[in-house]
Amino acid sequence: MAEYRKGSHTIHDIKYHFVWITKCRYHVLKGPIAHRLRELLRQGCESRGMTIIKGAIRPDHVHLLIACPSQLSPSKIAQYLKGRSSRLIQDEFPKLKQRYWG
């Protein structure tokens, strides 16, 4: 039996599977970039009350299976995780910003 989350008037078990790719499927998520992205995604999920059930970072895409509270919509979760991680990764690794934005 699954572990259900309980709210004041609800009982739920919401899971979303997110997959996103890098721009033009560039193989840039390797080595230190992949390790840093993993840390950022864990921090972001933890701060919003989400739990990563399974995750995988490949050189050109990311898979995440996330259990989350009912207040968060899938679009807001993707916006938060992708936006925050992309901004911080590009600030820490200037080569990526040069490759994507000239």
Biopython code that builds the backbone (N, CA, C, O; Angstrom):
import numpy as np
from Bio.PDB.StructureBuilder import StructureBuilder

atoms = [
    (1, "MET", "N", (0.837, -1.176, 0.000)),
    (1, "MET", "CA", (0.000, 0.000, 0.000)),
    (1, "MET", "C", (0.887, 1.246, 0.000)),
    (1, "MET", "O", (1.884, 1.309, 0.719)),
    (2, "ALA", "N", (0.518, 2.216, -0.799)),
    (2, "ALA", "CA", (1.308, 3.434, -0.930)),
    (2, "ALA", "C", (1.173, 4.308, 0.312)),
    (2, "ALA", "O", (0.175, 4.258, 1.031)),
    (3, "GLU", "N", (2.205, 5.107, 0.537)),
    (3, "GLU", "CA", (2.134, 6.086, 1.619)),
    (3, "GLU", "C", (1.364, 7.282, 1.099)),
    (3, "GLU", "O", (1.775, 7.912, 0.125)),
    (4, "TYR", "N", (0.265, 7.596, 1.733)),
    (4, "TYR", "CA", (-0.550, 8.713, 1.303)),
    (4, "TYR", "C", (-0.196, 9.953, 2.103)),
    (4, "TYR", "O", (0.143, 9.872, 3.283)),
    (5, "ARG", "N", (-0.280, 11.098, 1.446)),
    (5, "ARG", "CA", (-0.112, 12.373, 2.135)),
    (5, "ARG", "C", (-1.488, 12.849, 2.566)),
    (5, "ARG", "O", (-2.481, 12.635, 1.871)),
    (6, "LYS", "N", (-1.533, 13.489, 3.708)),
    (6, "LYS", "CA", (-2.817, 13.939, 4.225)),
    (6, "LYS", "C", (-2.808, 15.447, 4.408)),
    (6, "LYS", "O", (-1.870, 16.019, 4.963)),
    (7, "GLY", "N", (-3.877, 16.079, 3.926)),
    (7, "GLY", "CA", (-4.106, 17.495, 4.154)),
    (7, "GLY", "C", (-5.245, 17.632, 5.143)),
    (7, "GLY", "O", (-5.685, 16.642, 5.728)),
    (8, "SER", "N", (-5.727, 18.850, 5.337)),
    (8, "SER", "CA", (-6.804, 19.051, 6.301)),
    (8, "SER", "C", (-8.109, 18.397, 5.831)),
    (8, "SER", "O", (-8.904, 17.943, 6.655)),
    (9, "HIS", "N", (-8.332, 18.348, 4.519)),
    (9, "HIS", "CA", (-9.561, 17.747, 3.998)),
    (9, "HIS", "C", (-9.296, 16.743, 2.880)),
    (9, "HIS", "O", (-10.227, 16.336, 2.184)),
    (10, "THR", "N", (-8.050, 16.343, 2.700)),
    (10, "THR", "CA", (-7.723, 15.473, 1.566)),
    (10, "THR", "C", (-6.750, 14.378, 1.971)),
    (10, "THR", "O", (-6.006, 14.497, 2.945)),
    (11, "ILE", "N", (-6.784, 13.327, 1.202)),
    (11, "ILE", "CA", (-5.768, 12.273, 1.254)),
    (11, "ILE", "C", (-5.361, 12.051, -0.194)),
    (11, "ILE", "O", (-6.214, 11.804, -1.047)),
    (12, "HIS", "N", (-4.067, 12.135, -0.478)),
    (12, "HIS", "CA", (-3.646, 12.038, -1.873)),
    (12, "HIS", "C", (-2.287, 11.356, -2.006)),
    (12, "HIS", "O", (-1.507, 11.264, -1.059)),
    (13, "ASP", "N", (-2.047, 10.892, -3.205)),
    (13, "ASP", "CA", (-0.766, 10.309, -3.593)),
    (13, "ASP", "C", (-0.519, 10.731, -5.034)),
    (13, "ASP", "O", (-0.840, 9.997, -5.969)),
    (14, "ILE", "N", (0.050, 11.916, -5.206)),
    (14, "ILE", "CA", (0.246, 12.485, -6.536)),
    (14, "ILE", "C", (1.695, 12.308, -6.946)),
    (14, "ILE", "O", (2.616, 12.687, -6.222)),
    (15, "LYS", "N", (1.876, 11.728, -8.115)),
    (15, "LYS", "CA", (3.215, 11.539, -8.665)),
    (15, "LYS", "C", (3.223, 12.046, -10.103)),
    (15, "LYS", "O", (2.279, 11.817, -10.858)),
    (16, "TYR", "N", (4.283, 12.727, -10.467)),
    (16, "TYR", "CA", (4.453, 13.222, -11.835)),
    (16, "TYR", "C", (5.781, 12.707, -12.375)),
    (16, "TYR", "O", (6.767, 12.602, -11.647)),
    (17, "HIS", "N", (5.786, 12.389, -13.670)),
    (17, "HIS", "CA", (7.003, 11.982, -14.355)),
    (17, "HIS", "C", (7.380, 13.101, -15.309)),
    (17, "HIS", "O", (6.666, 13.370, -16.275)),
    (18, "PHE", "N", (8.492, 13.748, -15.040)),
    (18, "PHE", "CA", (8.976, 14.843, -15.883)),
    (18, "PHE", "C", (10.173, 14.364, -16.683)),
    (18, "PHE", "O", (11.043, 13.662, -16.168)),
    (19, "VAL", "N", (10.204, 14.755, -17.953)),
    (19, "VAL", "CA", (11.358, 14.512, -18.813)),
    (19, "VAL", "C", (11.608, 15.811, -19.562)),
    (19, "VAL", "O", (10.703, 16.342, -20.205)),
    (20, "TRP", "N", (12.824, 16.322, -19.484)),
    (20, "TRP", "CA", (13.139, 17.480, -20.303)),
    (20, "TRP", "C", (14.509, 17.314, -20.917)),
    (20, "TRP", "O", (15.371, 16.611, -20.389)),
    (21, "ILE", "N", (14.693, 17.985, -22.060)),
    (21, "ILE", "CA", (15.925, 17.836, -22.833)),
    (21, "ILE", "C", (16.690, 19.146, -22.847)),
    (21, "ILE", "O", (16.143, 20.207, -22.545)),
    (22, "THR", "N", (17.968, 19.055, -23.202)),
    (22, "THR", "CA", (18.771, 20.259, -23.363)),
    (22, "THR", "C", (18.459, 20.875, -24.723)),
    (22, "THR", "O", (17.905, 20.219, -25.605)),
    (23, "LYS", "N", (18.818, 22.126, -24.873)),
    (23, "LYS", "CA", (18.568, 22.815, -26.134)),
    (23, "LYS", "C", (19.332, 22.105, -27.255)),
    (23, "LYS", "O", (20.528, 21.840, -27.134)),
    (24, "CYS", "N", (18.639, 21.810, -28.324)),
    (24, "CYS", "CA", (19.205, 21.113, -29.494)),
    (24, "CYS", "C", (19.817, 19.763, -29.135)),
    (24, "CYS", "O", (20.658, 19.243, -29.870)),
    (25, "ARG", "N", (19.396, 19.196, -28.008)),
    (25, "ARG", "CA", (19.876, 17.890, -27.540)),
    (25, "ARG", "C", (21.399, 17.834, -27.402)),
    (25, "ARG", "O", (22.004, 16.780, -27.599)),
    (26, "TYR", "N", (22.025, 18.985, -27.058)),
    (26, "TYR", "CA", (23.463, 18.994, -26.825)),
    (26, "TYR", "C", (23.797, 18.060, -25.667)),
    (26, "TYR", "O", (23.055, 17.997, -24.686)),
    (27, "HIS", "N", (24.896, 17.341, -25.775)),
    (27, "HIS", "CA", (25.344, 16.417, -24.728)),
    (27, "HIS", "C", (26.231, 17.185, -23.736)),
    (27, "HIS", "O", (27.457, 17.076, -23.773)),
    (28, "VAL", "N", (25.603, 17.950, -22.864)),
    (28, "VAL", "CA", (26.365, 18.782, -21.932)),
    (28, "VAL", "C", (26.204, 18.360, -20.475)),
    (28, "VAL", "O", (26.943, 18.849, -19.620)),
    (29, "LEU", "N", (25.277, 17.484, -20.169)),
    (29, "LEU", "CA", (25.026, 17.093, -18.777)),
    (29, "LEU", "C", (25.933, 15.923, -18.396)),
    (29, "LEU", "O", (25.471, 14.801, -18.192)),
    (30, "LYS", "N", (27.226, 16.210, -18.306)),
    (30, "LYS", "CA", (28.225, 15.190, -17.977)),
    (30, "LYS", "C", (29.118, 15.708, -16.864)),
    (30, "LYS", "O", (29.219, 16.917, -16.652)),
    (31, "GLY", "N", (29.759, 14.801, -16.160)),
    (31, "GLY", "CA", (30.774, 15.139, -15.169)),
    (31, "GLY", "C", (30.285, 16.084, -14.090)),
    (31, "GLY", "O", (29.252, 15.840, -13.467)),
    (32, "PRO", "N", (31.034, 17.182, -13.863)),
    (32, "PRO", "CA", (30.676, 18.091, -12.765)),
    (32, "PRO", "C", (29.338, 18.798, -12.982)),
    (32, "PRO", "O", (28.660, 19.146, -12.015)),
    (33, "ILE", "N", (28.957, 19.011, -14.226)),
    (33, "ILE", "CA", (27.668, 19.660, -14.504)),
    (33, "ILE", "C", (26.527, 18.746, -14.058)),
    (33, "ILE", "O", (25.565, 19.212, -13.448)),
    (34, "ALA", "N", (26.625, 17.461, -14.355)),
    (34, "ALA", "CA", (25.586, 16.513, -13.956)),
    (34, "ALA", "C", (25.500, 16.388, -12.436)),
    (34, "ALA", "O", (24.404, 16.311, -11.881)),
    (35, "HIS", "N", (26.647, 16.367, -11.766)),
    (35, "HIS", "CA", (26.643, 16.265, -10.299)),
    (35, "HIS", "C", (26.020, 17.506, -9.667)),
    (35, "HIS", "O", (25.242, 17.403, -8.719)),
    (36, "ARG", "N", (26.364, 18.666, -10.192)),
    (36, "ARG", "CA", (25.797, 19.911, -9.647)),
    (36, "ARG", "C", (24.303, 19.992, -9.918)),
    (36, "ARG", "O", (23.544, 20.438, -9.057)),
    (37, "LEU", "N", (23.865, 19.568, -11.105)),
    (37, "LEU", "CA", (22.437, 19.568, -11.434)),
    (37, "LEU", "C", (21.674, 18.651, -10.487)),
    (37, "LEU", "O", (20.581, 18.996, -10.036)),
    (38, "ARG", "N", (22.231, 17.507, -10.190)),
    (38, "ARG", "CA", (21.604, 16.571, -9.253)),
    (38, "ARG", "C", (21.409, 17.225, -7.881)),
    (38, "ARG", "O", (20.343, 17.100, -7.278)),
    (39, "GLU", "N", (22.435, 17.919, -7.392)),
    (39, "GLU", "CA", (22.325, 18.611, -6.103)),
    (39, "GLU", "C", (21.254, 19.689, -6.141)),
    (39, "GLU", "O", (20.464, 19.819, -5.206)),
    (40, "LEU", "N", (21.226, 20.463, -7.221)),
    (40, "LEU", "CA", (20.250, 21.547, -7.326)),
    (40, "LEU", "C", (18.817, 21.023, -7.377)),
    (40, "LEU", "O", (17.920, 21.604, -6.766)),
    (41, "LEU", "N", (18.600, 19.929, -8.100)),
    (41, "LEU", "CA", (17.262, 19.355, -8.172)),
    (41, "LEU", "C", (16.826, 18.811, -6.818)),
    (41, "LEU", "O", (15.667, 18.963, -6.433)),
    (42, "ARG", "N", (17.740, 18.182, -6.099)),
    (42, "ARG", "CA", (17.408, 17.684, -4.753)),
    (42, "ARG", "C", (17.052, 18.828, -3.817)),
    (42, "ARG", "O", (16.074, 18.744, -3.074)),
    (43, "GLN", "N", (17.841, 19.894, -3.850)),
    (43, "GLN", "CA", (17.568, 21.050, -2.999)),
    (43, "GLN", "C", (16.229, 21.687, -3.347)),
    (43, "GLN", "O", (15.454, 22.039, -2.458)),
    (44, "GLY", "N", (15.959, 21.835, -4.644)),
    (44, "GLY", "CA", (14.710, 22.448, -5.079)),
    (44, "GLY", "C", (13.498, 21.640, -4.675)),
    (44, "GLY", "O", (12.492, 22.201, -4.242)),
    (45, "CYS", "N", (13.581, 20.340, -4.811)),
    (45, "CYS", "CA", (12.457, 19.480, -4.416)),
    (45, "CYS", "C", (12.251, 19.504, -2.913)),
    (45, "CYS", "O", (11.119, 19.564, -2.435)),
    (46, "GLU", "N", (13.339, 19.459, -2.175)),
    (46, "GLU", "CA", (13.243, 19.465, -0.720)),
    (46, "GLU", "C", (12.616, 20.764, -0.207)),
    (46, "GLU", "O", (11.813, 20.741, 0.726)),
    (47, "SER", "N", (12.979, 21.886, -0.812)),
    (47, "SER", "CA", (12.463, 23.173, -0.344)),
    (47, "SER", "C", (10.970, 23.338, -0.628)),
    (47, "SER", "O", (10.297, 24.092, 0.075)),
    (48, "ARG", "N", (10.447, 22.662, -1.624)),
    (48, "ARG", "CA", (9.021, 22.768, -1.975)),
    (48, "ARG", "C", (8.182, 21.620, -1.430)),
    (48, "ARG", "O", (6.987, 21.549, -1.715)),
    (49, "GLY", "N", (8.775, 20.725, -0.658)),
    (49, "GLY", "CA", (8.017, 19.632, -0.072)),
    (49, "GLY", "C", (7.770, 18.476, -1.020)),
    (49, "GLY", "O", (6.835, 17.700, -0.821)),
    (50, "MET", "N", (8.592, 18.349, -2.047)),
    (50, "MET", "CA", (8.467, 17.263, -3.013)),
    (50, "MET", "C", (9.498, 16.186, -2.692)),
    (50, "MET", "O", (10.527, 16.455, -2.072)),
    (51, "THR", "N", (9.205, 14.971, -3.121)),
    (51, "THR", "CA", (10.109, 13.847, -2.913)),
    (51, "THR", "C", (10.472, 13.254, -4.260)),
    (51, "THR", "O", (9.589, 12.951, -5.062)),
    (52, "ILE", "N", (11.744, 13.088, -4.515)),
    (52, "ILE", "CA", (12.180, 12.435, -5.755)),
    (52, "ILE", "C", (12.139, 10.936, -5.514)),
    (52, "ILE", "O", (12.873, 10.413, -4.676)),
    (53, "ILE", "N", (11.280, 10.248, -6.252)),
    (53, "ILE", "CA", (11.171, 8.799, -6.132)),
    (53, "ILE", "C", (12.249, 8.130, -6.969)),
    (53, "ILE", "O", (12.950, 7.235, -6.497)),
    (54, "LYS", "N", (12.376, 8.568, -8.207)),
    (54, "LYS", "CA", (13.437, 8.087, -9.092)),
    (54, "LYS", "C", (13.883, 9.247, -9.956)),
    (54, "LYS", "O", (13.098, 10.140, -10.274)),
    (55, "GLY", "N", (15.134, 9.227, -10.328)),
    (55, "GLY", "CA", (15.658, 10.268, -11.197)),
    (55, "GLY", "C", (16.874, 9.762, -11.944)),
    (55, "GLY", "O", (17.614, 8.906, -11.458)),
    (56, "ALA", "N", (17.065, 10.302, -13.122)),
    (56, "ALA", "CA", (18.236, 9.949, -13.927)),
    (56, "ALA", "C", (18.636, 11.158, -14.752)),
    (56, "ALA", "O", (17.797, 11.834, -15.347)),
    (57, "ILE", "N", (19.929, 11.414, -14.774)),
    (57, "ILE", "CA", (20.450, 12.500, -15.598)),
    (57, "ILE", "C", (21.307, 11.868, -16.678)),
    (57, "ILE", "O", (22.332, 11.251, -16.390)),
    (58, "ARG", "N", (20.890, 12.023, -17.905)),
    (58, "ARG", "CA", (21.615, 11.525, -19.076)),
    (58, "ARG", "C", (22.335, 12.709, -19.726)),
    (58, "ARG", "O", (22.033, 13.855, -19.393)),
    (59, "PRO", "N", (23.269, 12.470, -20.634)),
    (59, "PRO", "CA", (24.009, 13.587, -21.231)),
    (59, "PRO", "C", (23.130, 14.623, -21.940)),
    (59, "PRO", "O", (23.520, 15.786, -22.043)),
    (60, "ASP", "N", (21.949, 14.223, -22.431)),
    (60, "ASP", "CA", (21.112, 15.181, -23.160)),
    (60, "ASP", "C", (19.691, 15.310, -22.625)),
    (60, "ASP", "O", (18.889, 16.033, -23.216)),
    (61, "HIS", "N", (19.349, 14.637, -21.531)),
    (61, "HIS", "CA", (18.012, 14.783, -20.951)),
    (61, "HIS", "C", (17.980, 14.358, -19.487)),
    (61, "HIS", "O", (18.902, 13.720, -18.979)),
    (62, "VAL", "N", (16.881, 14.737, -18.826)),
    (62, "VAL", "CA", (16.695, 14.465, -17.399)),
    (62, "VAL", "C", (15.343, 13.784, -17.205)),
    (62, "VAL", "O", (14.348, 14.212, -17.789)),
    (63, "HIS", "N", (15.296, 12.733, -16.395)),
    (63, "HIS", "CA", (14.056, 12.053, -15.996)),
    (63, "HIS", "C", (13.864, 12.254, -14.500)),
    (63, "HIS", "O", (14.809, 12.085, -13.729)),
    (64, "LEU", "N", (12.655, 12.612, -14.079)),
    (64, "LEU", "CA", (12.341, 12.709, -12.654)),
    (64, "LEU", "C", (10.951, 12.155, -12.403)),
    (64, "LEU", "O", (10.003, 12.517, -13.101)),
    (65, "LEU", "N", (10.820, 11.292, -11.428)),
    (65, "LEU", "CA", (9.522, 10.848, -10.928)),
    (65, "LEU", "C", (9.391, 11.460, -9.549)),
    (65, "LEU", "O", (10.155, 11.137, -8.639)),
    (66, "ILE", "N", (8.409, 12.354, -9.398)),
    (66, "ILE", "CA", (8.296, 13.177, -8.201)),
    (66, "ILE", "C", (6.945, 12.965, -7.536)),
    (66, "ILE", "O", (5.915, 12.946, -8.209)),
    (67, "ALA", "N", (6.947, 12.808, -6.221)),
    (67, "ALA", "CA", (5.726, 12.829, -5.415)),
    (67, "ALA", "C", (5.634, 14.232, -4.824)),
    (67, "ALA", "O", (6.598, 14.732, -4.246)),
    (68, "CYS", "N", (4.473, 14.862, -4.972)),
    (68, "CYS", "CA", (4.376, 16.256, -4.568)),
    (68, "CYS", "C", (3.055, 16.560, -3.870)),
    (68, "CYS", "O", (2.111, 15.774, -3.953)),
    (69, "PRO", "N", (2.987, 17.699, -3.184)),
    (69, "PRO", "CA", (1.740, 18.098, -2.541)),
    (69, "PRO", "C", (0.693, 18.493, -3.580)),
    (69, "PRO", "O", (1.032, 18.823, -4.717)),
    (70, "SER", "N", (-0.552, 18.460, -3.193)),
    (70, "SER", "CA", (-1.634, 18.735, -4.141)),
    (70, "SER", "C", (-1.731, 20.205, -4.530)),
    (70, "SER", "O", (-2.402, 20.529, -5.510)),
    (71, "GLN", "N", (-1.090, 21.096, -3.800)),
    (71, "GLN", "CA", (-1.182, 22.522, -4.111)),
    (71, "GLN", "C", (-0.358, 22.915, -5.335)),
    (71, "GLN", "O", (-0.600, 23.968, -5.926)),
    (72, "LEU", "N", (0.607, 22.090, -5.723)),
    (72, "LEU", "CA", (1.497, 22.432, -6.822)),
    (72, "LEU", "C", (1.012, 21.821, -8.135)),
    (72, "LEU", "O", (0.751, 20.620, -8.211)),
    (73, "SER", "N", (0.897, 22.646, -9.153)),
    (73, "SER", "CA", (0.510, 22.142, -10.472)),
    (73, "SER", "C", (1.759, 21.657, -11.205)),
    (73, "SER", "O", (2.865, 22.101, -10.897)),
    (74, "PRO", "N", (1.597, 20.759, -12.166)),
    (74, "PRO", "CA", (2.756, 20.253, -12.920)),
    (74, "PRO", "C", (3.524, 21.368, -13.628)),
    (74, "PRO", "O", (4.753, 21.328, -13.690)),
    (75, "SER", "N", (2.812, 22.359, -14.161)),
    (75, "SER", "CA", (3.505, 23.438, -14.870)),
    (75, "SER", "C", (4.349, 24.276, -13.919)),
    (75, "SER", "O", (5.444, 24.699, -14.289)),
    (76, "LYS", "N", (3.871, 24.524, -12.711)),
    (76, "LYS", "CA", (4.646, 25.297, -11.734)),
    (76, "LYS", "C", (5.865, 24.508, -11.248)),
    (76, "LYS", "O", (6.930, 25.083, -11.024)),
    (77, "ILE", "N", (5.709, 23.209, -11.088)),
    (77, "ILE", "CA", (6.840, 22.370, -10.674)),
    (77, "ILE", "C", (7.931, 22.417, -11.742)),
    (77, "ILE", "O", (9.101, 22.630, -11.425)),
    (78, "ALA", "N", (7.554, 22.220, -13.002)),
    (78, "ALA", "CA", (8.534, 22.245, -14.094)),
    (78, "ALA", "C", (9.178, 23.622, -14.203)),
    (78, "ALA", "O", (10.391, 23.733, -14.386)),
    (79, "GLN", "N", (8.365, 24.670, -14.088)),
    (79, "GLN", "CA", (8.887, 26.032, -14.169)),
    (79, "GLN", "C", (9.911, 26.277, -13.069)),
    (79, "GLN", "O", (10.974, 26.840, -13.331)),
    (80, "TYR", "N", (9.614, 25.874, -11.873)),
    (80, "TYR", "CA", (10.508, 26.099, -10.753)),
    (80, "TYR", "C", (11.800, 25.286, -10.893)),
    (80, "TYR", "O", (12.893, 25.839, -10.766)),
    (81, "LEU", "N", (11.686, 23.997, -11.151)),
    (81, "LEU", "CA", (12.880, 23.144, -11.213)),
    (81, "LEU", "C", (13.767, 23.490, -12.407)),
    (81, "LEU", "O", (14.981, 23.626, -12.258)),
    (82, "LYS", "N", (13.173, 23.630, -13.580)),
    (82, "LYS", "CA", (13.967, 23.903, -14.769)),
    (82, "LYS", "C", (14.568, 25.305, -14.736)),
    (82, "LYS", "O", (15.740, 25.490, -15.064)),
    (83, "GLY", "N", (13.771, 26.282, -14.345)),
    (83, "GLY", "CA", (14.238, 27.664, -14.349)),
    (83, "GLY", "C", (15.365, 27.897, -13.358)),
    (83, "GLY", "O", (16.395, 28.482, -13.692)),
    (84, "ARG", "N", (15.155, 27.434, -12.142)),
    (84, "ARG", "CA", (16.161, 27.637, -11.093)),
    (84, "ARG", "C", (17.454, 26.908, -11.430)),
    (84, "ARG", "O", (18.536, 27.488, -11.349)),
    (85, "SER", "N", (17.344, 25.640, -11.808)),
    (85, "SER", "CA", (18.556, 24.858, -12.084)),
    (85, "SER", "C", (19.301, 25.409, -13.310)),
    (85, "SER", "O", (20.530, 25.477, -13.305)),
    (86, "SER", "N", (18.576, 25.796, -14.338)),
    (86, "SER", "CA", (19.226, 26.328, -15.537)),
    (86, "SER", "C", (19.983, 27.615, -15.233)),
    (86, "SER", "O", (21.126, 27.780, -15.660)),
    (87, "ARG", "N", (19.362, 28.508, -14.512)),
    (87, "ARG", "CA", (19.997, 29.784, -14.181)),
    (87, "ARG", "C", (21.272, 29.569, -13.352)),
    (87, "ARG", "O", (22.311, 30.162, -13.641)),
    (88, "LEU", "N", (21.186, 28.724, -12.331)),
    (88, "LEU", "CA", (22.345, 28.499, -11.462)),
    (88, "LEU", "C", (23.462, 27.743, -12.176)),
    (88, "LEU", "O", (24.638, 28.045, -11.975)),
    (89, "ILE", "N", (23.110, 26.769, -13.004)),
    (89, "ILE", "CA", (24.128, 26.011, -13.760)),
    (89, "ILE", "C", (24.860, 26.930, -14.740)),
    (89, "ILE", "O", (26.082, 26.850, -14.869)),
    (90, "GLN", "N", (24.122, 27.800, -15.428)),
    (90, "GLN", "CA", (24.760, 28.699, -16.390)),
    (90, "GLN", "C", (25.641, 29.737, -15.698)),
    (90, "GLN", "O", (26.647, 30.168, -16.261)),
    (91, "ASP", "N", (25.272, 30.138, -14.488)),
    (91, "ASP", "CA", (26.122, 31.064, -13.743)),
    (91, "ASP", "C", (27.411, 30.386, -13.278)),
    (91, "ASP", "O", (28.471, 31.012, -13.272)),
    (92, "GLU", "N", (27.329, 29.118, -12.891)),
    (92, "GLU", "CA", (28.498, 28.406, -12.387)),
    (92, "GLU", "C", (29.410, 27.881, -13.501)),
    (92, "GLU", "O", (30.618, 27.748, -13.303)),
    (93, "PHE", "N", (28.837, 27.585, -14.663)),
    (93, "PHE", "CA", (29.609, 27.052, -15.786)),
    (93, "PHE", "C", (29.425, 27.975, -16.994)),
    (93, "PHE", "O", (28.534, 27.748, -17.814)),
    (94, "PRO", "N", (30.264, 29.020, -17.112)),
    (94, "PRO", "CA", (30.086, 30.016, -18.184)),
    (94, "PRO", "C", (30.185, 29.446, -19.603)),
    (94, "PRO", "O", (29.677, 30.051, -20.546)),
    (95, "LYS", "N", (30.832, 28.292, -19.760)),
    (95, "LYS", "CA", (30.925, 27.680, -21.096)),
    (95, "LYS", "C", (29.541, 27.371, -21.656)),
    (95, "LYS", "O", (29.305, 27.514, -22.856)),
    (96, "LEU", "N", (28.628, 26.947, -20.786)),
    (96, "LEU", "CA", (27.262, 26.627, -21.237)),
    (96, "LEU", "C", (26.560, 27.873, -21.764)),
    (96, "LEU", "O", (25.891, 27.823, -22.795)),
    (97, "LYS", "N", (26.711, 28.977, -21.065)),
    (97, "LYS", "CA", (26.047, 30.219, -21.492)),
    (97, "LYS", "C", (26.582, 30.643, -22.850)),
    (97, "LYS", "O", (25.817, 31.104, -23.697)),
    (98, "GLN", "N", (27.894, 30.495, -23.073)),
    (98, "GLN", "CA", (28.490, 30.850, -24.364)),
    (98, "GLN", "C", (27.955, 29.955, -25.475)),
    (98, "GLN", "O", (27.678, 30.425, -26.579)),
    (99, "ARG", "N", (27.812, 28.670, -25.183)),
    (99, "ARG", "CA", (27.362, 27.736, -26.210)),
    (99, "ARG", "C", (25.912, 27.997, -26.608)),
    (99, "ARG", "O", (25.571, 27.972, -27.790)),
    (100, "TYR", "N", (25.066, 28.246, -25.615)),
    (100, "TYR", "CA", (23.649, 28.436, -25.898)),
    (100, "TYR", "C", (23.314, 29.844, -26.404)),
    (100, "TYR", "O", (22.484, 30.004, -27.299)),
    (101, "TRP", "N", (23.948, 30.838, -25.840)),
    (101, "TRP", "CA", (23.510, 32.215, -26.106)),
    (101, "TRP", "C", (24.566, 33.060, -26.802)),
    (101, "TRP", "O", (24.457, 34.286, -26.818)),
    (102, "GLY", "N", (25.591, 32.427, -27.380)),
    (102, "GLY", "CA", (26.504, 33.128, -28.254)),
    (102, "GLY", "C", (27.633, 33.791, -27.592)),
    (102, "GLY", "O", (28.461, 34.412, -28.259)),
]
sb = StructureBuilder()
sb.init_structure("model")
sb.init_model(0)
sb.init_chain("A")
sb.init_seg("    ")
for serial, (resi, resn, name, xyz) in enumerate(atoms, 1):
    if name == "N":
        sb.init_residue(resn, " ", resi, " ")
    sb.init_atom(name, np.array(xyz, "f"), 0.0, 1.0, " ", f" {name:<3s}", serial, name[0])
structure = sb.get_structure()
